[in-house]
Amino acid sequence: MCGLFYARRSITRFNLNGDNIDHLTVYQYRFFATINMTQNFSSSRRRFVTGLASTTALSLLSSEGYAVPAKTATSDAPELVGKNFHLNIGYQTVNFTGKARQAFAVNGSIPSPVLRWREGDRVTLDVTNNLADDSSIHWHGITLPTGMDGVPGLSFAGIKPGETFRYQFDVNQNGTYWYHSHSGFQEQQGMYGAIIVEPREPVPYHFDREHVVMLSDWSDENPLDVYASLKKKPHIYNVDERTLSDLAKDVSNKGLSNALNQRAMWNNMRMSDTDLSDVTGKTYTFLMNGQTPAQGWVGEFKRGEKILLRIINAAAMTFFDVRIPGLKMTVVAADGQYVQPVTVDEFRIGVAETYDVIVEPSNEQAYTLFCQAIDRSGYARGTLTPDASLVPDVPEMDESPVLTHADMGMSHGSASHAGHSAVSGLVVEDCSPEHAAMGHCELSEPAMDCSPEHAAMGHCEMPGKVIQEFATGKAGYGTVRQPSFDLIKMGPHIDMLADGARYRLDDPGVGLRNNGRKVLTYADLFNLNPTPDPREPEREIELHLTGNMSRYMWSINGVKYRDAQPLLMRLGERLRITLVNNTMMNHPMHLHGVWSDLETGDGAYIPRKHTVIVQPGAKISYLVNADTVGRWAFHCHLLYHMPSMFREVRIT
């Protein structure tokens, strides 16, 4: 692989209900160890949950008012505007499914209140914790001093029950962001809200009305029970396991021999080619602005208006594919940062990402904002309408996607890492040379410990050090180095290695390929303005996302958080982080404190993101300016992956 070729267009283990749970970060352990685990959470669910009722909305509140764009919508979260805010974390009874459950809310609202700030202001947020357990709030995507970042155990000690913590910082950016708890699984239980930062200068596009659209997933089950279930039986929520009729269809399409060989391959790896989401509509109800699919959120417009939709994925585990049948969407911002406008029919929004899109309804009709889960086990929906009495049709969901060899990172015809590509950690005695060359075999022996030679090359995770490999590609174009599997600490906690991992920025992803619609990809994203820092990276950090799905174990470089050394960065340096996904899951990777300048094939207009999706069996890279001193979290934003797929980053 020779870089990118996309041309720019015009503290400890503990036992939970008899199950050994992997190490959790300090703040999660404190929460899990004290939470009341006797609450009755029912797991009886229909496959496609549509729900019955929502939380009670509060009236709009304001601390220091100023003009905001017009918006008219039903059941929107309350909005707080100004510089000074008082937020109260507490318990809230909700009913999304016909059964009352206890949730965690901010100011009694789920989603939490929309916070509207102004670029250049200094904001003060007094957050009071009325829970029986520690809590916190992280301001996702906001650049600020490390002590204000809201990650217990790294940035601060957390907010004790009954205490108030004052967050105070300058707002030096604008755009669409969000906030959420960074303690335990509180985010899954309702603690998330939108942040809108009004720009100091006029926006570079026109709109007449805006709506915040916050997507999330809710389960009546206790998140601890969900996590324990995944540890015991990782496929427990998979509602689309392959059947005999699927095999018959494969035989018809691929021939008997190919169909049987592919089925045998997946069986030998103890994996499922339909395993796209760990947690699905089997237990989840998918929400839009706190409304179930049965209710449907409603956003109004007037004829001829341009509408800005600020779409935020605040789900714990769910990727959504977003479209509005009958309307094109023009993407104008990604993760709060302006991009060169690109018009699409559909886009995939990963957990923790945000996209701003403009739509122009041309007729006096209602439109469905349709957001189907990546595995097609359910959907969230809303309505854009000039008249609340108009109800549009809800489209059928697409067919359930199936993973391919490319999604497994398999390099057919290449023996560069023969035997290293597929499942590793168990011995396969009868692996043929042909299968080894295709990367279909498990390792017959564990990898050796890191040698001094490899350590000198920066290929090992050594205490107090980081990978010292010099960057080898121009800024914006990615690395030309092949991934180094010597970086990975092998063992039974790793069930596959992707020796065919490559940049796939122009790939819309499983379930969206060749669907007849124009789908946004990362290759379409270019910063609206020239890259603010054109420097070439001084060095490169290569990190492998690793795991064993059958044991529900996740890690980075085969090392889970409790055993990992911090990643060290020097203040002022510019470096490249290359991520290689050796799993069959999409991972939304979030680096706190600094921007991730995504390399999409144009060094002059590099887009900035705070959350980067790494597709299954793929690699991706971005540049980082280490410009803020502190201890920062770096982790997968899938909530049940986060305890292990986590690193501390220190900038000194």
C-alpha positions as CSV (number, residue, x, y, z in Angstrom):
1,M,0.0,0.0,0.0
2,C,1.5,3.3,-1.0
3,G,-0.5,5.8,1.0
4,L,-3.9,7.2,-0.1
5,F,-4.8,7.9,-3.7
6,Y,-8.1,9.9,-3.4
7,A,-7.9,13.1,-5.5
8,R,-9.6,16.2,-4.1
9,R,-12.8,17.1,-5.9
10,S,-13.6,20.9,-7.6
11,I,-8.1,-2.0,39.1
12,T,-8.5,-5.3,39.0
13,R,-10.7,-8.1,38.0
14,F,-13.9,-8.6,40.0
15,N,-16.8,-11.1,40.0
16,L,-20.3,-10.0,38.9
17,N,-23.0,-12.5,39.4
18,G,-20.6,-15.3,39.0
19,D,-18.9,-13.9,35.9
20,N,-15.4,-12.6,35.8
21,I,-15.5,-9.1,34.3
22,D,-12.3,-7.7,32.7
23,H,-10.6,-4.8,34.2
24,L,-12.5,-1.6,34.3
25,T,-11.1,1.9,34.6
26,V,-11.0,3.4,38.1
27,Y,-14.1,5.5,37.6
28,Q,-16.1,2.5,36.2
29,Y,-15.0,0.2,39.0
30,R,-16.2,2.7,41.6
31,F,-19.6,2.9,40.0
32,F,-20.0,-0.8,39.5
33,A,-18.9,-1.6,43.0
34,T,-21.6,0.6,44.6
35,I,-24.5,0.5,42.2
36,N,-27.7,-1.2,43.5
37,M,-27.8,-4.4,41.5
38,T,-31.1,-5.6,42.8
39,Q,-33.3,-3.4,40.7
40,N,-35.7,-5.4,38.6
41,F,-34.9,-4.9,34.9
42,S,-36.9,-7.0,32.5
43,S,-35.2,-8.5,29.5
44,S,-38.4,-9.7,27.8
45,R,-38.5,-7.9,24.4
46,R,-39.9,-8.1,21.0
47,R,-37.4,-8.0,18.1
48,F,-38.4,-4.6,16.8
49,V,-39.3,-2.5,19.8
50,T,-41.4,0.6,19.0
51,G,-42.1,1.7,22.6
52,L,-45.0,3.5,24.2
53,A,-44.1,6.6,26.2
54,S,-41.3,9.1,26.8
55,T,-40.0,11.2,29.7
56,T,-41.6,14.3,30.7
57,A,-40.2,17.4,29.0
58,L,-39.4,20.6,30.9
59,S,-40.1,24.0,29.7
60,L,-37.3,26.0,28.0
61,L,-34.9,27.7,30.4
62,S,-32.4,30.4,29.8
63,S,-29.7,32.0,31.8
64,E,-28.6,34.8,29.5
65,G,-30.6,35.1,26.4
66,Y,-29.6,36.1,22.9
67,A,-31.2,35.4,19.5
68,V,-31.2,31.9,18.2
69,P,-32.5,30.3,14.9
70,A,-36.2,29.5,14.6
71,K,-37.2,26.0,15.6
72,T,-40.5,24.3,16.1
73,A,-40.6,20.7,17.2
74,T,-42.5,18.4,19.5
75,S,-40.9,17.0,22.6
76,D,-37.6,18.6,22.1
77,A,-35.2,18.7,25.1
78,P,-35.3,22.0,27.0
79,E,-32.7,24.5,26.0
80,L,-30.3,26.5,28.2
81,V,-28.7,29.6,26.7
82,G,-25.9,31.8,28.0
83,K,-22.7,31.6,30.0
84,N,-23.8,30.3,33.4
85,F,-25.5,27.0,33.9
86,H,-26.8,24.9,36.8
87,L,-27.1,21.2,36.0
88,N,-28.5,18.7,38.4
89,I,-27.8,15.0,37.9
90,G,-30.6,12.8,39.4
91,Y,-32.9,9.8,39.0
92,Q,-35.8,9.9,36.6
93,T,-38.6,7.4,36.0
94,V,-39.1,6.7,32.3
95,N,-41.4,4.5,30.3
96,F,-40.3,3.7,26.7
97,T,-41.7,0.2,26.4
98,G,-44.8,0.1,28.6
99,K,-42.8,-0.7,31.7
100,A,-41.5,2.0,34.1
101,R,-37.7,2.0,34.6
102,Q,-35.3,4.2,36.5
103,A,-33.0,6.3,34.4
104,F,-30.3,9.0,35.1
105,A,-31.2,12.5,33.9
106,V,-29.8,16.0,33.9
107,N,-32.4,18.5,35.1
108,G,-35.0,15.8,34.8
109,S,-34.8,15.5,31.1
110,I,-33.8,12.7,28.7
111,P,-32.1,13.8,26.5
112,S,-30.5,16.3,28.8
113,P,-31.0,20.0,28.1
114,V,-29.5,21.5,24.9
115,L,-26.7,23.8,26.0
116,R,-26.3,26.8,23.7
117,W,-23.0,28.6,24.0
118,R,-21.3,31.3,22.0
119,E,-17.8,31.1,20.6
120,G,-15.4,33.3,22.6
121,D,-17.4,33.2,25.8
122,R,-16.2,31.8,29.1
123,V,-18.8,29.4,30.4
124,T,-19.4,28.3,34.0
125,L,-21.3,25.1,34.6
126,D,-22.1,24.1,38.2
127,V,-23.0,20.4,38.2
128,T,-24.6,18.8,41.3
129,N,-24.7,15.1,41.7
130,N,-27.9,13.9,43.4
131,L,-27.2,10.2,42.7
132,A,-26.1,7.7,45.3
133,D,-22.9,7.1,43.3
134,D,-20.1,9.1,41.8
135,S,-20.9,10.9,38.5
136,S,-19.3,13.2,35.9
137,I,-19.9,15.1,32.7
138,H,-17.5,15.0,29.7
139,W,-17.9,17.7,27.1
140,H,-17.4,15.6,24.0
141,G,-15.3,17.4,21.2
142,I,-14.7,20.6,23.2
143,T,-11.1,21.5,23.5
144,L,-10.4,22.7,27.1
145,P,-7.9,22.4,30.0
146,T,-7.4,18.8,31.1
147,G,-8.9,19.4,34.6
148,M,-12.2,20.4,32.9
149,D,-12.5,17.3,30.6
150,G,-14.6,15.3,33.1
151,V,-13.0,11.9,33.0
152,P,-12.7,10.4,36.6
153,G,-9.4,8.9,37.4
154,L,-7.6,11.0,34.7
155,S,-8.8,14.6,34.6
156,F,-10.4,14.8,38.1
157,A,-11.7,12.7,40.9
158,G,-15.3,12.7,39.8
159,I,-18.3,14.3,41.5
160,K,-19.2,12.6,44.8
161,P,-22.9,12.1,45.8
162,G,-24.3,15.4,47.1
163,E,-21.4,17.5,45.8
164,T,-21.2,20.2,43.2
165,F,-18.3,20.5,40.8
166,R,-17.7,23.7,38.8
167,Y,-16.6,23.4,35.2
168,Q,-15.3,26.6,33.8
169,F,-13.5,27.2,30.5
170,D,-13.3,29.4,27.4
171,V,-15.2,28.3,24.3
172,N,-12.7,28.6,21.4
173,Q,-14.7,26.8,18.7
174,N,-18.2,26.6,17.2
175,G,-20.5,23.9,15.9
176,T,-22.5,20.9,17.0
177,Y,-21.2,18.8,19.9
178,W,-22.6,16.8,22.9
179,Y,-22.0,15.9,26.5
180,H,-22.4,12.8,28.5
181,S,-21.5,11.0,31.7
182,H,-18.1,9.4,31.7
183,S,-18.9,7.3,34.8
184,G,-19.8,3.6,34.6
185,F,-22.7,3.0,32.3
186,Q,-24.7,6.2,33.2
187,E,-24.5,7.4,29.6
188,Q,-26.5,4.3,28.6
189,Q,-29.1,5.1,31.2
190,G,-30.0,8.6,29.9
191,M,-27.1,11.0,30.7
192,Y,-26.5,12.7,27.3
193,G,-27.3,16.0,25.8
194,A,-26.5,18.4,22.9
195,I,-24.1,21.4,22.8
196,I,-24.6,24.0,20.2
197,V,-21.8,26.7,20.0
198,E,-22.9,29.7,18.0
199,P,-20.1,31.1,15.8
200,R,-18.5,34.5,16.2
201,E,-18.5,35.0,12.4
202,P,-21.5,34.2,10.1
203,V,-21.8,30.6,9.0
204,P,-20.6,29.9,5.4
205,Y,-24.1,28.6,4.4
206,H,-27.7,29.8,4.6
207,F,-30.5,28.2,6.6
208,D,-33.8,29.4,7.9
209,R,-34.6,26.9,10.7
210,E,-32.7,24.4,12.6
211,H,-33.5,21.2,14.5
212,V,-31.2,19.2,16.8
213,V,-31.7,15.5,16.2
214,M,-30.2,13.3,18.9
215,L,-30.1,9.5,18.3
216,S,-29.8,7.0,21.1
217,D,-30.5,3.5,22.3
218,W,-32.3,2.4,25.4
219,S,-32.6,-0.9,27.1
220,D,-34.9,-1.9,30.0
221,E,-32.1,-4.2,31.1
222,N,-29.6,-3.0,33.7
223,P,-26.4,-2.2,31.7
224,L,-24.4,-4.4,34.1
225,D,-26.6,-7.3,33.1
226,V,-26.2,-6.5,29.4
227,Y,-22.4,-6.5,29.9
228,A,-22.5,-9.7,31.9
229,S,-24.6,-11.4,29.2
230,L,-22.1,-10.4,26.5
231,K,-19.3,-11.8,28.6
232,K,-21.1,-15.1,28.9
233,K,-22.6,-15.4,25.4
234,P,-21.4,-12.7,23.0
235,H,-24.0,-13.5,20.4
236,I,-26.9,-13.3,22.8
237,Y,-28.4,-10.2,21.1
238,N,-27.7,-11.3,17.5
239,V,-31.2,-11.6,16.0
240,D,-30.0,-12.5,12.5
241,E,-28.0,-15.7,12.8
242,R,-27.6,-17.5,9.5
243,T,-30.3,-20.2,8.7
244,L,-30.7,-23.1,6.3
245,S,-32.6,-20.8,3.9
246,D,-29.7,-18.4,3.9
247,L,-27.4,-21.3,3.0
248,A,-29.7,-22.3,0.1
249,K,-29.6,-18.7,-1.1
250,D,-25.8,-18.7,-1.0
251,V,-25.7,-22.0,-2.9
252,S,-27.9,-20.4,-5.6
253,N,-25.7,-17.3,-5.8
254,K,-22.2,-18.7,-5.3
255,G,-22.4,-22.4,-6.1
256,L,-22.4,-25.3,-3.6
257,S,-18.6,-25.5,-3.1
258,N,-18.0,-21.8,-2.5
259,A,-21.1,-21.5,-0.2
260,L,-20.0,-24.5,1.9
261,N,-16.4,-23.4,2.1
262,Q,-17.4,-19.9,3.2
263,R,-19.7,-21.3,5.8
264,A,-17.0,-23.7,7.1
265,M,-14.6,-20.8,7.3
266,W,-16.9,-18.8,9.6
267,N,-17.7,-21.9,11.7
268,N,-14.0,-22.7,12.1
269,M,-13.4,-19.1,13.3
270,R,-16.4,-19.4,15.7
271,M,-17.7,-16.1,14.2
272,S,-20.8,-15.0,12.5
273,D,-20.9,-13.0,9.2
274,T,-24.1,-11.2,10.5
275,D,-22.5,-10.1,13.8
276,L,-22.5,-6.3,13.1
277,S,-23.7,-5.1,16.5
278,D,-23.0,-6.5,20.0
279,V,-26.3,-5.2,21.3
280,T,-29.3,-5.0,19.0
281,G,-33.1,-4.3,18.8
282,K,-33.5,-7.5,20.7
283,T,-33.1,-5.4,23.9
284,Y,-32.8,-1.9,22.5
285,T,-35.5,0.7,21.7
286,F,-34.0,3.2,19.3
287,L,-34.9,6.9,20.1
288,M,-34.9,10.2,18.3
289,N,-34.9,13.1,20.7
290,G,-36.2,10.8,23.4
291,Q,-39.1,9.6,21.2
292,T,-39.7,6.0,20.3
293,P,-40.4,4.9,16.7
294,A,-44.1,4.5,17.6
295,Q,-44.3,8.1,18.7
296,G,-42.0,9.7,16.2
297,W,-40.3,13.0,16.8
298,V,-41.8,15.9,14.8
299,G,-39.9,18.9,13.4
300,E,-41.9,21.5,11.6
301,F,-40.9,23.8,8.7
302,K,-42.5,26.3,6.3
303,R,-42.6,26.0,2.6
304,G,-39.4,27.3,0.9
305,E,-37.3,27.1,4.1
306,K,-33.8,25.6,4.2
307,I,-33.5,23.5,7.3
308,L,-30.3,22.7,9.2
309,L,-30.4,19.4,10.9
310,R,-27.7,18.9,13.7
311,I,-27.6,15.1,13.9
312,I,-25.8,13.6,16.9
313,N,-25.3,9.9,17.6
314,A,-25.5,9.7,21.4
315,A,-26.1,5.9,21.4
316,A,-24.1,3.6,23.6
317,M,-23.5,0.9,21.0
318,T,-25.5,1.6,17.8
319,F,-24.4,2.9,14.4
320,F,-27.2,4.4,12.4
321,D,-27.7,4.8,8.6
322,V,-29.6,8.1,8.1
323,R,-31.7,9.1,5.1
324,I,-34.8,11.1,4.3
325,P,-36.6,9.5,1.3
326,G,-37.5,12.2,-1.2
327,L,-34.9,14.6,0.1
328,K,-31.2,15.1,-0.6
329,M,-29.0,16.1,2.3
330,T,-26.0,18.5,1.9
331,V,-23.4,17.8,4.6
332,V,-21.8,21.1,5.7
333,A,-20.1,20.1,9.0
334,A,-18.6,16.9,10.5
335,D,-18.0,16.7,14.3
336,G,-18.7,20.5,14.5
337,Q,-16.1,21.5,11.8
338,Y,-17.1,23.0,8.5
339,V,-16.5,20.8,5.4
340,Q,-16.8,21.5,1.7
341,P,-20.5,20.8,1.1
342,V,-21.3,17.4,-0.3
343,T,-24.8,16.3,-1.3
344,V,-25.8,12.7,-0.5
345,D,-28.8,10.5,-0.1
346,E,-27.6,8.7,3.0
347,F,-24.8,8.6,5.5
348,R,-23.7,6.3,8.3
349,I,-23.2,8.0,11.6
350,G,-21.0,6.2,14.1
351,V,-21.4,6.3,17.9
352,A,-20.3,9.8,19.1
353,E,-20.1,11.4,15.7
354,T,-22.1,14.5,14.6
355,Y,-23.1,15.7,11.2
356,D,-24.7,18.9,10.2
357,V,-26.8,18.7,7.0
358,I,-29.1,21.1,5.1
359,V,-32.3,19.9,3.5
360,E,-34.7,21.9,1.3
361,P,-38.2,20.5,1.3
362,S,-39.7,21.6,-2.0
363,N,-43.3,20.5,-1.5
364,E,-45.9,20.9,1.1
365,Q,-45.6,17.3,2.3
366,A,-44.2,15.4,5.2
367,Y,-40.9,13.5,5.1
368,T,-39.6,10.7,7.2
369,L,-36.2,11.1,8.9
370,F,-35.3,7.4,8.9
371,C,-32.3,6.1,10.9
372,Q,-32.0,2.3,10.7
373,A,-29.5,0.5,13.0
374,I,-26.5,-0.9,11.1
375,D,-27.7,-4.5,11.7
376,R,-31.3,-3.7,10.7
377,S,-32.7,-4.9,14.0
378,G,-34.7,-1.7,14.4
379,Y,-34.8,2.1,13.7
380,A,-35.3,5.5,15.1
381,R,-37.6,7.9,13.1
382,G,-38.9,11.4,13.0
383,T,-41.0,13.5,10.7
384,L,-40.2,16.8,9.0
385,T,-43.5,18.4,8.1
386,P,-45.2,21.8,7.4
387,D,-48.3,20.4,9.2
388,A,-48.2,18.2,12.2
389,S,-51.3,16.4,11.0
390,L,-49.4,15.0,8.0
391,V,-47.9,11.6,8.6
392,P,-45.5,10.2,5.9
393,D,-44.9,6.6,5.1
394,V,-42.1,4.9,7.0
395,P,-39.9,2.9,4.6
396,E,-39.1,-0.7,5.0
397,M,-35.7,-1.5,6.4
398,D,-33.0,-2.7,4.1
399,E,-32.0,-6.4,4.2
400,S,-29.7,-7.4,7.0
401,P,-26.1,-7.0,5.9
402,V,-23.5,-9.8,5.7
403,L,-19.8,-9.3,6.3
404,T,-17.3,-10.1,3.6
405,H,-13.7,-11.2,3.3
406,A,-12.7,-7.5,3.0
407,D,-14.5,-6.8,6.3
408,M,-12.3,-9.5,7.9
409,G,-9.1,-7.8,6.5
410,M,-8.2,-10.9,4.5
411,S,-5.5,-10.5,1.8
412,H,-6.3,-13.0,-0.8
413,G,-3.3,-14.0,-2.9
414,S,-0.8,-12.5,-0.5
415,A,1.4,-14.6,1.7
416,S,3.2,-11.7,3.3
417,H,1.8,-12.7,6.6
418,A,0.8,-16.3,5.9
419,G,-0.8,-17.8,8.9
420,H,-1.2,-14.4,10.6
421,S,-4.4,-13.3,9.0
422,A,-7.3,-15.0,10.5
423,V,-8.0,-16.6,13.9
424,S,-5.0,-16.7,16.1
425,G,-4.5,-18.3,19.5
426,L,-5.7,-21.8,18.9
427,V,-3.8,-24.5,17.0
428,V,-5.1,-25.7,13.6
429,E,-3.2,-28.8,12.8
430,D,-4.5,-29.4,9.3
431,C,-4.0,-25.9,7.8
432,S,-3.0,-26.4,4.2
433,P,-0.4,-24.2,2.5
434,E,-3.1,-22.8,0.2
435,H,-5.2,-21.7,3.2
436,A,-2.1,-20.4,5.0
437,A,-1.3,-18.3,1.9
438,M,-4.8,-16.9,1.9
439,G,-4.5,-16.0,5.6
440,H,-7.3,-18.5,6.6
441,C,-5.3,-20.3,9.4
442,E,-4.8,-19.7,13.0
443,L,-1.3,-19.3,14.4
444,S,0.2,-22.6,15.5
445,E,2.2,-21.0,18.3
446,P,2.0,-17.8,20.3
447,A,4.1,-14.8,19.2
448,M,7.4,-14.4,20.9
449,D,8.1,-11.7,23.5
450,C,9.3,-8.4,22.2
451,S,13.0,-8.6,21.3
452,P,15.6,-5.9,21.9
453,E,15.7,-5.4,18.2
454,H,12.0,-4.8,17.9
455,A,12.1,-2.6,20.9
456,A,14.8,-0.5,19.4
457,M,12.6,-0.1,16.3
458,G,9.8,1.1,18.4
459,H,7.6,-1.9,17.7
460,C,6.9,-2.8,21.4
461,E,4.8,-1.3,24.1
462,M,7.6,-0.5,26.6
463,P,7.0,1.1,30.0
464,G,7.1,4.9,29.7
465,K,7.8,4.9,26.0
466,V,5.9,5.2,22.7
467,I,6.5,3.8,19.3
468,Q,9.3,5.8,17.7
469,E,8.8,4.8,14.1
470,F,9.4,7.9,11.8
471,A,6.4,9.0,9.8
472,T,6.7,7.8,6.2
473,G,3.9,9.5,4.3
474,K,3.1,13.1,3.5
475,A,0.6,14.9,5.7
476,G,-3.0,14.1,4.5
477,Y,-2.0,11.0,2.6
478,G,-1.5,8.4,5.3
479,T,1.3,6.0,5.9
480,V,3.1,3.9,3.3
481,R,4.3,1.4,5.9
482,Q,2.6,-2.0,6.1
483,P,1.1,-2.8,9.5
484,S,3.5,-4.4,11.9
485,F,2.0,-7.4,13.7
486,D,5.1,-7.5,16.0
487,L,3.4,-4.8,17.9
488,I,0.7,-7.1,19.2
489,K,0.9,-9.1,22.3
490,M,-0.6,-12.4,21.1
491,G,-2.7,-14.9,23.1
492,P,-6.2,-16.4,23.3
493,H,-7.6,-12.9,23.8
494,I,-7.1,-12.3,20.1
495,D,-9.1,-14.2,17.5
496,M,-8.1,-12.6,14.2
497,L,-5.4,-10.5,12.6
498,A,-6.2,-8.5,9.5
499,D,-3.1,-8.8,7.3
500,G,-5.0,-7.4,4.4
501,A,-6.0,-4.2,6.3
502,R,-5.9,-1.2,4.0
503,Y,-7.3,2.3,3.7
504,R,-10.9,2.0,2.6
505,L,-12.0,5.6,3.0
506,D,-14.2,5.5,-0.1
507,D,-16.0,2.4,1.1
508,P,-19.4,3.3,2.6
509,G,-19.3,0.1,4.7
510,V,-21.2,-3.1,5.0
511,G,-24.9,-2.8,4.2
512,L,-24.4,0.4,2.2
513,R,-22.4,-0.7,-0.8
514,N,-24.1,-0.5,-4.2
515,N,-27.5,0.2,-2.7
516,G,-28.5,2.6,-5.4
517,R,-28.1,5.7,-3.2
518,K,-25.3,8.2,-3.0
519,V,-23.7,7.4,0.4
520,L,-21.3,9.7,2.2
521,T,-17.8,8.3,2.8
522,Y,-14.8,9.7,4.6
523,A,-13.2,10.2,1.2
524,D,-15.9,12.9,0.6
525,L,-14.8,15.0,3.6
526,F,-12.5,18.0,3.0
527,N,-12.1,20.9,5.3
528,L,-13.8,24.0,4.1
529,N,-10.7,26.1,4.8
530,P,-7.1,25.3,4.2
531,T,-5.4,23.0,6.7
532,P,-4.4,25.3,9.6
533,D,-1.2,23.3,10.3
534,P,0.6,22.1,7.1
535,R,3.5,20.5,9.0
536,E,4.5,17.0,8.1
537,P,4.3,14.5,11.0
538,E,7.5,14.0,13.0
539,R,6.7,10.4,13.9
540,E,4.0,7.8,13.8
541,I,2.2,5.8,16.4
542,E,0.7,2.6,15.1
543,L,-2.0,1.0,17.2
544,H,-3.9,-2.2,16.6
545,L,-7.5,-2.7,17.7
546,T,-7.7,-6.2,18.9
547,G,-10.2,-8.6,20.5
548,N,-11.8,-12.0,20.8
549,M,-15.5,-11.8,20.1
550,S,-16.2,-15.3,21.3
551,R,-14.9,-14.3,24.8
552,Y,-16.0,-10.7,24.5
553,M,-12.5,-9.4,25.2
554,W,-11.3,-6.1,23.7
555,S,-7.9,-4.4,23.7
556,I,-5.4,-2.2,21.9
557,N,-2.2,-4.0,20.6
558,G,-3.5,-7.1,22.6
559,V,-3.1,-5.2,25.9
560,K,-6.1,-4.2,27.9
561,Y,-6.1,-0.9,29.8
562,R,-5.0,-2.0,33.2
563,D,-1.8,-3.5,31.8
564,A,-1.0,-0.7,29.3
565,Q,1.5,2.1,29.6
566,P,0.4,5.6,28.7
567,L,1.0,6.9,25.2
568,L,3.4,9.9,25.5
569,M,3.4,12.9,23.3
570,R,5.6,16.0,23.4
571,L,4.0,19.4,23.7
572,G,4.0,21.0,20.3
573,E,4.8,18.0,18.2
574,R,2.8,16.9,15.2
575,L,2.4,13.2,14.8
576,R,0.4,10.5,13.0
577,I,-1.7,7.9,14.6
578,T,-2.4,4.9,12.4
579,L,-5.1,2.6,13.6
580,V,-5.4,-1.0,12.3
581,N,-8.7,-2.8,13.0
582,N,-8.0,-6.5,13.6
583,T,-11.6,-7.2,14.5
584,M,-14.9,-7.6,12.6
585,M,-16.5,-4.7,14.4
586,N,-16.6,-1.0,13.6
587,H,-14.8,1.0,16.3
588,P,-15.4,4.7,16.9
589,M,-12.1,5.9,18.4
590,H,-12.2,9.1,20.4
591,L,-9.1,11.0,21.5
592,H,-9.8,13.6,24.1
593,G,-8.2,17.0,24.4
594,V,-6.9,17.4,20.8
595,W,-8.2,17.3,17.3
596,S,-7.8,14.2,15.0
597,D,-7.0,15.6,11.5
598,L,-8.3,12.8,9.3
599,E,-6.1,11.9,6.3
600,T,-8.4,11.5,3.3
601,G,-6.0,12.1,0.5
602,D,-5.5,15.9,0.4
603,G,-3.0,17.6,2.6
604,A,-4.3,21.1,1.8
605,Y,-7.8,20.6,3.1
606,I,-7.6,18.0,5.9
607,P,-10.9,17.6,7.8
608,R,-10.9,17.7,11.6
609,K,-12.8,15.2,13.7
610,H,-13.1,14.2,17.4
611,T,-14.3,10.7,16.7
612,V,-12.9,8.5,13.9
613,I,-14.6,5.3,12.7
614,V,-12.3,2.4,11.9
615,Q,-14.0,-0.1,9.7
616,P,-13.6,-3.9,10.2
617,G,-10.4,-5.2,8.8
618,A,-9.3,-1.7,7.7
619,K,-6.8,0.9,8.7
620,I,-7.1,4.6,9.0
621,S,-4.8,7.4,10.0
622,Y,-5.0,11.0,11.3
623,L,-2.6,13.7,12.4
624,V,-2.5,15.1,15.9
625,N,-1.1,18.4,17.2
626,A,-0.1,17.8,20.8
627,D,-1.0,21.3,21.8
628,T,-2.6,20.9,25.2
629,V,-0.7,19.6,28.3
630,G,-2.5,17.0,30.3
631,R,-3.7,13.5,30.8
632,W,-6.3,12.5,28.2
633,A,-8.5,9.5,27.5
634,F,-8.2,7.7,24.2
635,H,-10.8,4.9,23.7
636,C,-13.4,3.1,21.7
637,H,-16.7,4.9,22.2
638,L,-18.7,1.7,22.1
639,L,-19.6,1.7,25.8
640,Y,-19.1,-2.0,26.4
641,H,-15.7,-2.0,24.7
642,M,-14.5,1.1,26.5
643,P,-13.3,-0.6,29.8
644,S,-10.5,-2.5,28.0
645,M,-10.1,-0.7,24.6
646,F,-8.7,2.4,26.4
647,R,-5.4,4.2,26.7
648,E,-4.2,7.2,28.7
649,V,-2.4,9.8,26.6
650,R,0.0,12.2,28.3
651,I,1.1,15.4,26.7
652,T,4.0,17.0,28.5
